[in-house]
Every structure is written in C-alpha cells, then in structure tokens.
C-alpha cells in the first residue's frame, strides 16, 4: 500500500486556528471601526491557511462576534442594523400600531426629561404648549404639538431614544390615517391635549419622573381612544 500523509482532522485544525484568531482579537490594537486586516494579511500574521481562517471567521460571525461585508471587510462586534425603509415600514403599519409604539416609547422619554431637562428646555416646553393653545388652525396646532413631543425627546438627553422617536415620527407621517378632519377650524378651548400637556410640563418642571411618564402615557392613551372611537 502507498503511504499516505496523515493530516489532523478538520475539526482539530479549525479548533487551533479558532483559538489563535480569538487570541489575536483579544490582544490586537484595531482601528476605531474594529476592522480586521485583509484575509491574506491576517492569515500570514497567524501563520495559518486562508481556507482555515475563513472557516474560523465564519464561526465567529455566526456567534455574533464579528461581521463581514463584501467590498468593506471584516469587523469586530455585532452587525450594525440596516437603515429602515420608512415607506415599506409605513405600508406594513397602521395608525393603531403607531400609537402602540408611541405609548411604548414616549413615557420613558418624559421620565428621562424630568430627570435631565435644562431650565431652558423646560421653558421651551411651556412656550410650545402655549402655542398649541393659541393655534389658529388644526394644521398649526399639529405642527406645535409635534415640536412639543420632539422637545421632550431632546430634553431626555438620550440620542438613541431620540433617534428611535424620529424614526417613529417618519413612519407616522407616512401612514395613512383615514380619519376625517374635525368640523371646527381650530382645536376647541377644552381640547384634551391642552390639559394633558400642562400636566406633563408641570411634572417635568418639578422633576417628578414617575408623574411625567404617567402623564405622557395617559395623554397618548387619550389620543388612541379618540382614534378608535373609544371615548375615555
């Protein structure tokens, strides 16, 4: 019989490369974006075959320790989220789902605003609420109302939650609501949002985080009740 060269089983060979690769990732001084050297260079650094390196990279990618993209390279860390297609998301959503999302997010923003808002931000909230009351048309009221809610999100001082609200608002603007405009030209003096807004601003101004969150939740629930024809 011909003598055959005995090779290590693939699982053992890959295990060794995986150990080397994991050690390199733990100790390497990578650039800020976490990008690894090209495969050829990395294989030479570790002294391994490129095929073995690719298998090990695939294992770590499945585990969420790194991500790869053709034309860009390989990066340490979880794959970043893809940009949302707002139009597609709006097409698959409805007004009630939008309201449910707002109720899930905005009370927390109000709670954080009560903790983090500056005096100037609180004053701006009071001014926007006054502008809502003084609006001459529904369109003007809605513009000030949107700014009021956005100001609360800014006052929370959490850029991630602010970005989520901005995405939600983009979907909200794109969703077809299918509800008739009120017959009167402007919000009536007893419009529920005026008192709701005042309670929220008062809670934020007095640093009452739980009350601010509860006030926002009640306000959005009032909006939802009217949206679906369920009078509070």
C-alpha positions in Angstrom: 0.0 0.0 0.0 1.1 3.5 -0.6 2.0 5.6 2.4 -0.4 8.5 2.9 0.4 11.7 4.8 -1.7 11.8 8.0 -3.5 15.1 8.4 -5.2 16.4 11.5 -9.0 16.1 11.4 -10.5 19.3 10.1 -12.3 19.9 13.4 -9.0 19.8 15.3 -7.2 22.0 12.8 -10.0 24.6 12.8 -10.1 24.5 16.6 -6.4 25.5 16.7 -7.0 28.3 14.2 -10.0 29.5 16.1 -8.0 29.7 19.3 -5.3 31.7 17.5 -7.9 34.0 16.0 -9.7 34.6 19.3 -6.4 35.4 20.9 -5.5 37.8 18.2 -8.8 39.6 18.5 -8.4 39.9 22.3 -5.0 41.5 22.0 -4.9 43.3 18.7 -4.9 47.1 18.6 -7.6 47.5 15.9 -8.8 50.8 14.4 -11.8 52.5 15.9 -14.3 50.9 13.5 -13.0 47.4 14.5 -11.9 46.5 11.0 -9.6 43.5 10.7 -6.7 43.3 8.3 -7.4 41.7 4.9 -7.7 37.9 5.0 -4.4 37.3 3.2 -2.5 39.6 5.7 -4.4 38.1 8.7 -3.6 34.5 7.6 0.1 35.5 7.3 0.0 37.1 10.8 -1.4 34.0 12.3 0.6 31.6 10.2 -2.5 29.7 9.0 -4.1 28.8 5.7 -6.7 31.2 4.3 -9.2 28.4 4.0 -8.8 27.6 7.7 -9.0 31.2 8.6 -12.2 31.7 6.6 -13.9 28.8 8.4 -12.9 30.2 11.8 -14.2 33.7 10.8 -17.5 32.1 9.8 -17.8 30.5 13.2 -17.2 33.8 15.0 -19.6 35.6 12.6 -22.4 33.0 13.5 -21.7 33.7 17.1 -22.1 37.4 16.6 -18.5 38.3 17.5 -17.8 39.9 14.1 -19.5 40.7 10.8 -18.4 40.8 7.2 -19.5 42.6 4.1 -18.2 42.1 0.6 -16.2 45.2 -0.5 -15.9 46.5 3.0 -14.1 43.9 5.0 -14.4 42.1 8.4 -15.3 44.0 11.6 -15.3 43.0 15.2 -18.6 43.2 17.0 -22.3 42.6 16.1 -23.5 43.6 12.6 -24.9 47.1 12.7 -28.7 47.4 12.0 -29.6 48.2 8.4 -31.3 51.5 7.6 -35.0 51.2 7.7 -37.1 51.6 4.6 -39.6 54.1 6.0 -42.0 53.7 3.1 -42.0 49.9 3.4 -42.5 50.1 7.2 -45.3 52.6 6.8 -47.0 50.3 4.2 -47.0 47.4 6.6 -48.2 49.5 9.6 -51.5 51.1 10.6 -52.4 54.1 12.9 -53.1 51.9 15.9 -49.7 50.2 15.7 -48.1 53.7 15.5 -50.0 54.7 18.7 -48.9 51.5 20.4 -45.3 52.2 19.6 -45.6 55.8 20.9 -47.1 54.6 24.1 -44.2 52.2 24.5 -41.6 54.9 23.9 -42.7 58.3 24.8 -43.5 57.8 28.5 -39.9 56.8 29.1 -38.7 59.9 27.2 -40.9 62.0 29.5 -39.5 60.3 32.6 -35.9 61.0 31.4 -36.8 64.6 30.6 -38.0 65.1 34.2 -34.5 64.0 35.3 -32.3 65.6 32.7 -34.1 68.7 31.2 -32.4 72.0 31.5 -34.3 75.1 32.6 -34.2 76.4 29.0 -35.7 73.2 27.7 -38.5 73.3 30.3 -39.2 76.9 29.4 -39.4 75.9 25.7 -41.9 73.2 26.5 -44.1 75.7 28.3 -43.9 78.1 25.3 -44.8 75.3 22.8 -47.8 74.3 25.0 -49.0 77.9 24.9 -48.5 78.0 21.2 -50.7 74.8 20.9 -53.5 76.6 22.7 -53.1 79.7 20.6 -53.1 77.9 17.2 -55.5 79.4 14.7 -55.9 76.2 12.7 -55.6 72.4 13.2 -52.5 72.3 10.9 -50.8 75.0 13.1 -51.7 73.1 16.2 -50.4 69.8 14.9 -47.1 71.5 14.0 -46.6 72.8 17.5 -47.8 69.5 19.0 -45.1 67.7 17.0 -42.5 70.1 18.2 -43.7 69.7 21.8 -43.2 66.0 21.8 -39.9 66.3 20.0 -38.7 68.8 22.6 -39.4 66.3 25.3 -37.4 63.7 23.5 -34.5 66.1 23.2 -34.8 67.0 26.9 -34.4 63.3 27.8 -30.7 63.6 26.6 -30.6 60.1 25.2 -29.6 60.2 21.5 -30.6 56.6 20.9 -34.1 57.1 22.1 -34.3 60.4 20.2 -33.3 58.6 17.0 -36.0 56.0 17.6 -38.6 58.7 18.1 -37.5 60.4 14.9 -37.8 57.1 13.0 -41.3 56.5 14.5 -42.3 60.0 13.5 -41.2 59.4 10.0 -43.4 56.3 9.8 -46.2 58.2 11.5 -46.1 60.9 8.8 -46.2 58.3 6.1 -49.0 56.2 7.5 -52.5 56.9 6.0 -54.7 57.7 8.9 -58.0 57.7 7.1 -59.8 59.9 9.7 -61.9 63.0 8.8 -60.8 66.4 9.9 -62.8 67.9 12.8 -65.6 70.2 11.6 -64.3 73.2 13.5 -61.4 75.2 12.1 -59.2 75.1 15.2 -58.9 73.0 18.4 -61.7 73.9 20.9 -60.7 75.6 24.1 -61.4 72.3 26.0 -59.3 70.1 23.7 -58.0 67.3 25.9 -54.3 67.8 24.8 -54.1 71.2 26.4 -54.6 69.9 30.0 -52.6 66.7 29.2 -49.6 68.8 28.0 -49.8 71.1 31.1 -49.7 68.1 33.5 -46.6 66.7 31.6 -44.8 70.0 31.6 -45.6 70.5 35.3 -44.3 67.1 36.2 -41.1 67.7 34.2 -40.6 71.1 35.8 -40.9 69.7 39.3 -38.6 66.7 38.5 -41.4 64.2 39.1 -40.2 61.4 36.8 -43.0 58.9 37.5 -45.7 61.6 37.1 -44.2 62.7 33.8 -44.2 59.2 32.5 -47.7 58.6 33.7 -48.9 61.9 32.3 -47.5 61.1 28.9 -49.0 57.6 28.9 -52.4 58.9 29.8 -52.1 61.6 27.1 -51.3 59.1 24.4 -54.0 56.8 25.6 -56.5 59.7 25.2 -55.3 60.1 21.7 -55.6 56.4 20.9 -59.1 56.3 22.5 -60.3 59.0 20.1 -58.5 57.4 17.2 -60.5 54.2 17.5 -63.7 55.9 18.6 -63.5 54.8 22.3 -64.3 57.8 24.4 -62.4 58.0 27.6 
